Amino acid sequence: MPAPRWTPQRLDPLGGVTAQAFAWAFGLGALGTAVVVSATGWAGYQAGWLIAALLALVAAVGVTLRSSAPRLAPFSIGSVIALHLLGLAAVVLEAIARTDTSSGPGWSPAALALLVMVTASFRPATEILVASAASGVVVAVILSLTAADPVASRIESAAVGAVPVLSAGAGAAAFSLVLVRRLLAWRDETARSRRAETLRMRAEAREDLRLHRLGVVEHDIQPFLLGVLRSGGVDAVMTEEARRLAGELRVLLAEHRDEVWLSDLVRTFVDPDRLAARMDETQRAAVEALCTALADRAPQATLQRRGARATLALSWGSGRGALGPELLAMTRHVFPGARITPAAGRIEVDFAAEG
């Protein structure tokens, strides 16, 4: 599977949940700016076109807020395109609505710039830069065409209108780039530490289990069997001892069946290559949390090997129980690139099948 294009939201889904608060702040800021400027300069606008511009901005803010919702993650390229197109529509409509172009470019470029800043937490830097540059050019053209006749006035109007959009785009792209680099470095470092700790704990657990098995055989089972052979029969005391030893054996067998830990959590379990045992403790905890939340919806788990990687497909039917945004964010954090479609009742995650 090709590596996904890294974004802050993909690398830090919990941060994406927090970033929705900023999306609301910037969205409301854009609407507040438009309302205040429109109200104070009402005499310089044609009411019909101004209302249309405000509605376009409301639509742009609506797209931004809906796309930043954790349940609809990730924030898609289609949402970015819609955001910019609706923002540019507001610029065009406000430019048409203005009867006095000598007082500056109006509220629409600043409102679009605020919405562009929201994308810093959700989209890759290159995409943000390209989209904001294109919108900045369009804003400059629109405002230069609708400005007063002198060339200097047209240039000034285009520059004043385009600079907020271009600056916001550059800042958002820089933020996204730096955050992605830091998150990748942090993830690599924690992955190395977790891998080393997992190997150490597995080695210790195997050795402890081996010694425990040997102890049970040497100190309990072997003497008991020798006693049965010597006595030539089984009395009540030996029967009780046999029950105790059988219980210990059951515990040992349960510990030995580590590779099927997931089978008790789902209705249907398919794992012919015993890949579930390859998950580390963090991955197991995330899958257990998912299965627990879906316990009343007959979850089904299928594991398949794909080269050095393995894929877990978790599906479920109708019923009580749902996956909250925090649980989905945790899943994306533990399994980068997780393919989550709650509406279809399916989650697919990848993990290392070797080592």
PyMOL commands that set and color helices and strands:
alter all, ss='L'
color gray80, all
select helices_A, chain A and resi 8-11+13-40+42-44+47-67+70-72+77-97+108-121+125-146+151-231+236-256+258-264+275-278+281-293+295-297+325-334+342-344
alter helices_A, ss='H'
color red, helices_A
select strands_A, chain A and resi 268-270+300-306+309-315+339-341+346-352
alter strands_A, ss='S'
color yellow, strands_A
deselect
rebuild
show_as cartoon
